[in-house]
Each structure stands twice: as structure tokens, then as C-alpha cells.
Amino acid sequence: MNISVTKEAGRVDVTVLHVEGQLDGQSYQDLIVKAKELFSAGSRDFLLDLANLTYISSAGLVALHSVALMLKGEEMPDTEHGWSAYRSMGRGSEAGLQAHIKLLNPREEVKSVLEMVGFDRVFEIHNNLDAAVKSF
């Protein structure tokens, strides 16, 4: 998996993470680490561009959930404890849409996984970069 970062200026500055490849058990920690670095450097609003993400596993879902918790100021689950981190995702669906992290252009195979687990009720999903940036 590769992650590149750009910035977009809207009503607020939006950090765009362009995620390419597969977000799975081998790479999910990379997304969490990159998000923590950006957060520490002052980024507060994230847009994940998933146009070139070809696959997302349960570990990838944990990464999305972990980043969302970080941006809400909540404690991130210990991803080393596998299923307990995965089960903690249920809390997110009860909280409504995330305000500080949104998704852009997921491929159909990724979007179907997000919908299957209910993440389309937790993360706003956009198809247009400008509209996504303006939504923050």
C-alpha cells in the first residue's frame, strides 16, 4: 500500500490521504501511523481518497475506525488485540456521521464492503473532490 498526502483549502484546511493498493493486515498500521503523524503536525480534517484502493479487509476497517476515533479525541483501540479492536467499531455506528474524516471515490468493491459493515452510515462518501472539501 502507498499513501501520499496533499492539502486542499476550503472553509478549513483538509488533508487528503491518497491510499493506493490494499488496506489489509499487512498495511493497516501504516495508515494509522501516517494519520497520527499528520495529526501531531496539526491536521484536523482528513479526506481519504480511495480511488486507487483495490481491497479493504477487516484490518483496514479497524484502521479507518481508529483514525476516526483519534480525530474525535477518543482513545484508539489497541490494534494488537485483534477482535477487541474490531468489536469496538460498533460504537462508531451509534455516533452518527464523522465530522473530521470523510471518504472520496471508493471503488465499487471497496464501497460494497463499507456498506456491508455499515460504514456508509458512519463516513460521508463523496464522488467529487471539490464537494468533499466544501463539506468540511
C-alpha positions in Angstrom: 0.0 0.0 0.0 1.1 3.5 -0.8 -0.1 6.7 0.9 0.6 10.1 -0.5 -0.6 13.4 1.1 -1.9 16.6 -0.4 -3.6 19.6 1.2 -6.8 21.3 0.0 -8.0 24.7 1.1 -11.7 25.0 1.8 -13.6 26.6 4.7 -11.0 24.7 6.7 -7.7 23.1 5.6 -8.3 19.5 4.5 -5.5 16.9 4.5 -6.1 14.4 1.7 -4.6 11.0 2.1 -4.4 9.2 -1.3 -4.5 5.5 -0.4 -3.3 3.1 -3.1 -3.2 -0.7 -3.2 -4.6 -3.0 -0.5 -5.5 -1.9 3.0 -5.2 -5.1 4.9 -3.5 -6.9 7.8 -0.1 -6.1 6.2 -0.7 -2.4 5.8 -3.4 -1.1 8.1 -0.8 0.1 10.7 0.8 2.3 8.0 -2.4 4.3 7.6 -2.8 4.7 11.4 0.9 5.8 11.8 0.6 8.3 8.9 -2.7 9.7 10.4 -1.0 10.1 13.8 1.9 11.9 12.2 -0.3 14.3 10.4 -2.5 14.9 13.4 0.6 15.6 15.5 1.6 18.1 12.9 -1.7 19.9 13.2 -4.0 18.3 10.6 -7.6 18.0 12.0 -9.8 17.3 8.9 -9.0 14.2 6.8 -10.3 13.2 3.4 -9.3 9.6 2.4 -9.1 9.3 -1.4 -9.8 5.6 -2.0 -10.0 5.8 -5.8 -6.9 3.5 -6.1 -7.6 1.3 -3.1 -8.3 -2.1 -4.6 -9.1 -4.1 -1.5 -10.0 -3.5 2.2 -10.0 -6.2 4.8 -11.4 -6.1 8.4 -7.9 -4.8 9.5 -8.4 -1.9 7.0 -11.8 -1.2 8.6 -10.1 -1.1 12.0 -7.7 1.4 10.6 -10.5 3.7 9.4 -12.2 3.4 12.7 -9.0 4.1 14.7 -8.3 7.3 12.7 -11.9 8.4 13.2 -11.6 7.9 17.0 -8.3 9.8 17.0 -9.9 12.8 15.2 -12.8 12.8 17.7 -10.3 12.9 20.6 -11.2 9.4 21.8 -8.8 6.7 22.7 -7.9 4.4 19.8 -8.3 0.7 20.2 -5.2 -1.4 20.8 -5.0 -2.9 17.3 -2.6 -5.6 18.6 -5.6 -7.2 20.3 -7.4 -8.0 17.0 -11.0 -8.8 17.6 -11.5 -6.5 20.5 -10.4 -3.6 18.3 -12.8 -4.9 15.6 -15.7 -5.1 18.0 -15.1 -1.6 19.2 -16.2 -0.4 15.8 -19.8 -0.9 16.8 -19.6 2.2 19.0 -18.9 4.3 15.9 -22.1 3.5 14.1 -24.1 4.7 17.1 -22.4 8.1 17.0 -23.6 9.2 13.5 -21.5 10.6 10.7 -17.9 11.6 11.4 -17.3 15.3 11.1 -13.5 15.2 10.7 -12.9 12.3 8.3 -14.6 11.6 5.0 -14.1 9.2 2.1 -13.6 10.0 -1.5 -14.2 7.9 -4.6 -14.1 4.3 -3.3 -14.1 1.7 -6.0 -17.3 -0.4 -6.2 -15.6 -3.4 -4.5 -14.4 -1.3 -1.6 -17.7 0.6 -1.3 -19.7 -2.7 -1.1 -17.5 -3.7 1.9 -18.1 -0.3 3.6 -21.8 -0.6 3.1 -21.9 -4.2 4.3 -20.5 -3.3 7.7 -22.5 0.0 7.9 -19.6 2.4 7.4 -21.7 4.3 4.9 -23.7 5.4 7.9 -20.5 6.5 9.8 -18.4 8.1 7.0 -19.7 10.5 4.4 -18.7 9.1 1.0 -18.1 11.7 -1.8 -17.5 11.3 -5.5 -16.2 14.8 -6.2 -13.1 16.3 -4.6 -14.4 19.9 -4.5 -17.7 18.9 -3.0 -15.9 16.8 -0.4 -13.6 19.6 0.6 -16.6 22.0 0.9 -18.4 19.6 3.1 -16.0 20.1 6.0 
